[in-house]
């Protein structure tokens, strides 16, 4: 009987009624720490493969803002389609991990991506050669205050918005949610992002990118602050879906906004490169800082994770303020000017 009792899964919370109060405190039973593993060459091969994939594909959809009046509409269709694998891949990988192991699961994923990208190789045509050689780094772009402020806002936005994606599975496991269900939560998040793309891109076509990004960033920050109160599967699905629906425009609209902030369209590629390089710093630092903000010694799951959510929410608040500043510098309070 003792062995059976030890193998039973601990309940997510225990109730402390010693104070005599009718309210119970949510406290998780402490779990043994899992030793970190060094993946070595295999882990770094995965990193290199992802880097090569994004380096060669990320720029293609972001050339769309050079299409003039069709910018936002084309960008909307492109971003809507790119979220479909985010729904399918987590479910597919969960089944493959259990059936064929990690190694073959990753190989099968690579073959699937190769098949999809082969269609692009057959259908896409290269752009015409530029009439003049363009600089990889143009220092004059950084003298454009609205543009420079916006790309720093973009860095803070990226630093905060990807924290839930990175930690959602660990948070769900700490809440004693079934491990197989955590893959479903990731798919739900990507599906919600898919539906969130359409209204924001449509509104950006009317009011401009920053006018849509500002309320989205503010709403995302509020959601992150309230994430601290999520303590069960139903609440986690609800707040994750809401979060991803609201952030639907945060991924696609910065490229359009940079295009609107670029008067000389021949400099668009250079400005995109600078903008995404600065934003990459935010992506690199956001998750580690949020991870350090956790209280790993706390037995209360909600208290343990609240620092991560507050760091992410604070980053989005800074991004909101910087975007407002960039908007005012470029066009004042005249909302008829699209940026």
C-alpha distance (Angstrom), angle and dihedral (degrees) to the residues before:
residue distance angle dihedral
X1 . . .
X2 3.83 . .
X3 3.82 91.9 .
X4 3.80 91.1 50.1
X5 3.77 90.7 49.3
X6 3.81 92.2 51.6
X7 3.78 92.7 51.8
X8 3.78 94.2 51.7
X9 3.77 115.1 106.2
X10 3.78 112.7 -105.3
X11 3.79 115.8 -117.7
X12 3.77 114.4 -106.0
X13 3.78 93.5 -117.3
X14 3.78 140.6 15.9
X15 3.76 123.0 -148.9
X16 3.79 120.1 -124.9
X17 3.78 108.7 -156.0
X18 3.81 96.4 160.3
X19 3.77 91.4 110.1
X20 3.77 91.1 61.4
X21 3.77 92.2 -122.9
X22 3.79 120.7 137.8
X23 3.81 89.4 -130.3
X24 3.79 119.5 83.2
X25 3.79 124.1 -146.4
X26 3.78 116.5 -125.2
X27 3.77 107.5 -124.4
X28 3.76 127.5 162.8
X29 3.76 122.3 -140.2
X30 3.84 107.0 -110.1
X31 3.79 112.9 -104.6
X32 3.79 128.9 -152.2
X33 3.78 112.9 -96.7
X34 3.80 115.5 -109.9
X35 3.82 112.9 -129.6
X36 3.79 113.9 -118.9
X37 3.76 115.9 -112.1
X38 3.79 127.6 -141.7
X39 3.79 107.0 -136.0
X40 3.79 91.1 -167.8
X41 3.80 117.7 -175.1
X42 3.81 93.7 -5.1
X43 3.80 92.6 55.8
X44 3.80 93.6 47.7
X45 3.81 90.5 46.4
X46 3.80 87.3 57.7
X47 3.80 90.1 50.4
X48 3.82 92.0 49.1
X49 3.80 91.8 48.0
X50 3.81 92.4 52.1
X51 3.80 90.6 47.2
X52 3.80 92.3 52.5
X53 3.80 91.0 46.9
X54 3.80 95.4 52.5
X55 3.80 95.1 38.4
X56 3.80 90.6 58.6
X57 3.81 100.1 38.9
X58 3.81 107.9 30.8
X59 3.80 96.2 75.8
X60 3.81 96.8 51.2
X61 3.83 98.7 73.5
X62 3.79 91.6 39.9
X63 3.79 92.0 62.9
X64 3.81 86.5 71.3
X65 3.84 93.6 88.0
X66 3.81 86.8 71.8
X67 3.81 88.9 68.6
X68 3.80 94.1 87.7
X69 3.80 117.4 -144.9
X70 3.80 92.8 11.6
X71 3.81 94.1 57.0
X72 3.79 102.0 110.3
X73 3.80 96.4 34.6
X74 3.80 92.9 52.4
X75 3.78 91.4 43.0
X76 3.81 89.4 51.5
X77 3.81 92.6 54.6
X78 3.80 92.7 45.3
X79 3.80 94.2 49.3
X80 3.78 93.1 45.1
X81 3.78 92.1 56.0
X82 3.80 95.8 45.1
X83 3.81 92.3 62.4
X84 3.80 94.4 63.0
X85 3.82 94.6 82.1
X86 3.80 88.2 51.2
X87 3.79 87.9 64.3
X88 3.81 96.9 42.0
X89 3.81 103.0 38.2
X90 3.85 98.8 61.3
X91 3.81 91.2 50.9
X92 3.80 91.7 45.0
X93 3.80 93.6 48.2
X94 3.80 92.7 48.7
X95 3.80 90.4 58.5
X96 3.80 93.6 42.7
X97 3.80 94.0 49.8
X98 3.80 89.8 56.7
X99 3.81 96.3 43.2
X100 3.81 107.8 36.0
X101 3.81 104.8 12.0
X102 3.79 132.4 -116.8
X103 3.81 98.6 -64.6
X104 3.78 98.4 53.6
X105 3.80 91.7 37.5
X106 3.81 89.8 60.7
X107 3.82 91.6 44.5
X108 3.80 91.7 52.0
X109 3.81 89.7 49.0
X110 3.81 89.2 51.9
X111 3.81 91.5 52.2
X112 3.82 90.9 49.2
X113 3.81 91.2 51.7
X114 3.80 90.6 45.6
X115 3.80 89.7 55.7
X116 3.80 92.4 50.2
X117 3.80 94.6 45.7
X118 3.81 90.8 48.2
X119 3.81 87.7 67.3
X120 3.80 88.9 55.8
X121 3.79 91.5 50.5
X122 3.80 90.0 54.6
X123 3.81 98.1 44.2
X124 3.81 107.2 34.0
X125 3.78 121.5 85.8
X126 3.82 124.9 -153.4
X127 3.78 118.9 -109.5
X128 3.77 119.5 -105.8
X129 3.78 114.9 -92.6
X130 3.78 116.2 -91.3
X131 3.81 116.0 -105.2
X132 3.79 90.9 -131.4
X133 3.76 134.2 25.9
X134 3.79 112.3 -96.3
X135 3.78 126.4 -145.8
X136 3.78 119.3 -115.1
X137 3.81 90.2 -145.6
X138 3.79 119.0 29.3
X139 3.80 111.1 -172.5
X140 3.80 91.8 -166.6
X141 3.80 89.1 69.2
X142 3.80 89.9 64.8
X143 3.81 89.6 56.5
X144 3.79 88.2 64.8
X145 3.81 97.6 93.7
X146 3.84 98.8 -160.8
X147 3.80 91.2 49.7
X148 3.82 94.0 46.0
X149 3.80 92.9 47.5
X150 3.79 90.7 48.2
X151 3.81 95.1 52.9
X152 3.82 89.8 50.8
X153 3.80 87.8 49.8
X154 3.80 86.9 51.0
X155 3.82 89.7 53.7
X156 3.82 92.1 53.1
X157 3.79 90.2 45.4
X158 3.80 92.9 52.9
X159 3.81 90.7 45.1
X160 3.79 90.4 60.4
X161 3.77 106.6 30.0
X162 3.81 97.0 60.9
X163 3.82 96.1 50.2
X164 3.84 94.7 89.8
X165 3.82 91.3 47.7
X166 3.80 90.3 52.7
X167 3.81 98.5 43.9
X168 3.80 104.3 28.7
X169 3.80 95.0 98.6
X170 3.81 94.2 47.0
X171 3.80 90.2 47.6
X172 3.80 91.7 49.5
X173 3.81 91.6 50.1
X174 3.81 90.5 49.9
X175 3.80 86.9 54.7
X176 3.85 87.1 55.1
X177 3.80 91.9 -114.2
X178 3.80 112.8 159.0
X179 3.81 111.4 -88.9
X180 3.81 94.1 -129.8
X181 3.80 89.5 55.0
X182 3.79 92.0 57.7
X183 3.82 89.8 69.0
X184 3.80 88.5 53.9
X185 3.81 90.6 52.7
X186 3.82 89.9 56.1
X187 3.82 90.4 50.7
X188 3.80 90.5 48.6
X189 3.80 89.5 52.6
X190 3.80 92.5 52.2
X191 3.81 91.6 46.3
X192 3.81 90.9 52.0
X193 3.80 89.8 50.6
X194 3.82 88.7 53.1
X195 3.81 91.5 58.3
X196 3.80 91.6 42.5
X197 3.79 93.4 61.0
X198 3.80 97.7 69.4
X199 3.84 104.6 59.5
X200 3.81 95.5 41.7
X201 3.79 95.3 49.6
X202 3.80 89.3 47.7
X203 3.82 91.4 50.8
X204 3.81 91.2 45.8
X205 3.80 89.1 56.8
X206 3.81 88.1 59.3
X207 3.81 104.9 34.7
X208 3.81 104.4 19.0
X209 3.78 133.8 -104.2
X210 3.82 100.6 -81.4
X211 3.81 92.1 47.7
X212 3.81 87.9 59.9
X213 3.81 97.7 36.3
X214 3.81 94.4 56.2
X215 3.84 97.9 60.8
X216 3.82 90.2 38.9
X217 3.81 91.5 53.9
X218 3.79 91.7 46.4
X219 3.82 93.0 48.7
X220 3.81 90.8 46.6
X221 3.79 90.3 52.5
X222 3.80 91.4 52.4
X223 3.81 91.3 49.5
X224 3.81 90.8 51.3
X225 3.80 91.4 52.3
X226 3.81 89.9 51.7
X227 3.83 91.9 48.3
X228 3.78 87.0 85.0
X229 3.82 90.1 75.3
X230 3.83 96.3 54.8
X231 3.80 109.3 110.6
X232 3.82 109.0 154.3
X233 3.80 141.5 43.6
X234 3.80 95.9 -98.2
X235 3.78 93.0 51.2
X236 3.79 91.8 44.7
X237 3.80 92.7 53.3
X238 3.80 91.9 46.1
X239 3.79 96.5 49.7
X240 3.82 93.1 40.5
X241 3.81 92.4 52.3
X242 3.82 91.7 45.8
X243 3.80 91.3 47.4
X244 3.80 93.4 51.3
X245 3.80 93.9 44.5
X246 3.81 90.4 53.3
X247 3.81 92.6 45.4
X248 3.80 92.6 50.1
X249 3.78 91.5 106.2
X250 3.80 97.6 41.1
X251 3.80 92.1 78.0
X252 3.80 100.1 44.8
X253 3.81 105.0 32.5
X254 3.84 101.3 62.9
X255 3.82 91.2 70.1
X256 3.80 90.9 52.0
X257 3.81 90.8 45.5
X258 3.80 92.2 52.2
X259 3.81 87.7 52.0
X260 3.81 90.2 52.3
X261 3.82 90.2 49.6
X262 3.82 91.0 51.5
X263 3.80 112.8 84.8
X264 3.82 95.1 179.1
X265 3.82 103.0 56.3
X266 3.80 91.1 -162.6
X267 3.82 86.7 71.2
X268 3.80 93.5 52.9
X269 3.81 95.5 98.5
X270 3.80 92.4 49.6
X271 3.79 92.1 47.7
X272 3.78 91.1 47.9
X273 3.79 90.2 52.3
X274 3.80 92.8 49.8
X275 3.80 91.9 44.7
X276 3.78 95.0 50.7
X277 3.81 91.7 44.3
X278 3.80 90.5 56.4
X279 3.81 91.1 43.2
X280 3.81 89.6 51.5
X281 3.81 88.8 62.6
X282 3.79 88.5 58.4
X283 3.80 91.0 48.2
X284 3.81 90.0 49.2
X285 3.81 95.3 50.4
X286 3.80 103.3 32.2
X287 3.80 100.4 74.5
X288 3.84 96.9 42.1
X289 3.81 91.8 49.1
X290 3.80 90.9 48.0
X291 3.80 88.9 49.2
X292 3.80 91.4 51.9
X293 3.81 89.4 51.1
X294 3.81 90.8 64.3
X295 3.80 119.1 102.6
X296 3.78 98.9 -132.5
X297 3.80 92.4 178.5
X298 3.81 92.8 59.2
X299 3.82 117.9 102.6
X300 3.81 91.1 -158.1
X301 3.81 106.4 87.8
X302 3.79 94.5 -155.5
X303 3.79 92.5 50.6
X304 3.81 91.2 43.7
X305 3.80 92.9 57.5
X306 3.80 102.7 33.5
X307 3.81 92.6 91.0
X308 3.81 91.3 59.8
X309 3.80 92.6 51.0
X310 3.82 92.3 45.5
X311 3.82 92.2 51.1
X312 3.82 90.5 50.9
X313 3.80 92.3 45.9
X314 3.80 91.5 48.3
X315 3.81 91.2 51.8
X316 3.81 89.9 53.6
X317 3.82 90.5 50.2
X318 3.81 90.3 54.1
X319 3.82 89.4 48.3
X320 3.81 90.1 51.5
X321 3.81 92.6 52.5
X322 3.81 93.2 47.0
X323 3.81 92.5 49.5
X324 3.80 91.1 51.9
X325 3.80 88.8 50.1
X326 3.82 92.1 50.7
X327 3.81 90.9 48.2
X328 3.81 93.2 50.8
X329 3.81 92.9 47.4
X330 3.81 92.6 52.2
X331 3.81 102.6 39.0
X332 3.79 109.0 -0.7
X333 3.79 114.2 -138.2
X334 3.79 94.3 -38.2
X335 3.81 102.0 123.5
X336 3.80 92.0 -173.0
X337 3.81 88.6 77.6
X338 3.79 110.6 83.5
X339 3.79 116.9 -140.5
